[in-house]
């Protein structure tokens, strides 16, 4: 792997860095308190081409490789994880999956809006009764024996972008086979009759992002909205999540980098015992622990991007990166709070939000325990799920 970024990758990173410093970081605390980012930021992400990264130009994308995608995701994570999550879901889990599995009609219908930021996507897998064991989902899609439309009944929860989205990538049970084998994916317009959405408030972190419950009551979906073959929905979901975990890992690198930047700056300003706290060795230990986590998480994440770009298998490496980077982001943010002392506990300072936002990264797109089972299965050949 070549660790030297190309000229194009450096330019994308600089563009993202400047954008985050100017248009995201200064507002992150206010958006967090208001429990909503400025929705206009989504169009800005589209204007800058960030929502079209890795998507072919003929569908409104701007191509680019996965390392460039990770660089942008990292910068957004540094500025505000709530914004990063909007992109990771709409582009990372929905648009990329449509690009990989969709018919020409589906790609032309949805991708131009998703890449420009005119439209948003959400990923509807988790249900109230099925989280880690997503393959046992119970939302049902039934089709009349003679063919025709599907009718979907059920419910989803914890759906990022849920109330803002224009299209739901929805996973429903279509067969009687047990477990994940009977699952099929559909692209359901969010305004479909029978689909209702309710926002979930009171989250520990990612407060600027809309997280929703979806209820589906007799929602009619034409067969042309089916994404991928009948019964292959779980493969669609897992292929999306394998790349999604890389994106979460990149966002976590951003959180850890923000923790490092804040800790170094504060340690150089704050004086105790007659000199700045940067002079105290145990404060340097906290800072160097953060720095090691940033480097290790970044290298693991870049390795996944490199494997994806070279067309090599990457799913296990993506779980390794997500597991490490999410735990590292929590550690890094926690260490930064320690450097800030009591001020780290007050939301006038940025590090408390970093810790709250980091915490969910060890939970979604597969908890840390689930990542360990994925890695363990790859190493031993034994599934311990
Ligand atoms: P559970 O599966 O009930 O797990 C509870 C605990 O048991 C965890 O510690 C888990 O690790 C452990 N556990 C479970 N099974 C095992 C096992 N076999 N071995 C060892 N330990 C185990 N979902 C979507 O579909 N789309 C989204 O956009 C989305 N966004 C989200 C945004 C937020 C803010 C949050 C909080 C969640 C989001 N999720 C989304 C859902 C998320 O992916 C799930 O919360 C996650 O998969 C865990 O499921 P669960 O919460 O039901 O926990």
Boltz pocket constraint, residues with backbone or C-beta under 6 A from the ligand:
constraints:
  - pocket:
      binder: B
      contacts: [[A, 89], [A, 122], [A, 123], [A, 124], [A, 125], [A, 126], [A, 127], [A, 128], [A, 130], [A, 131], [A, 132], [A, 133], [A, 157], [A, 158], [A, 159], [A, 160], [A, 161], [A, 203], [A, 205], [A, 206], [A, 211], [A, 360], [A, 363], [A, 364], [A, 365], [A, 366], [A, 367], [A, 368], [A, 369], [A, 370], [A, 373], [A, 384], [A, 385]]
      max_distance: 6.0
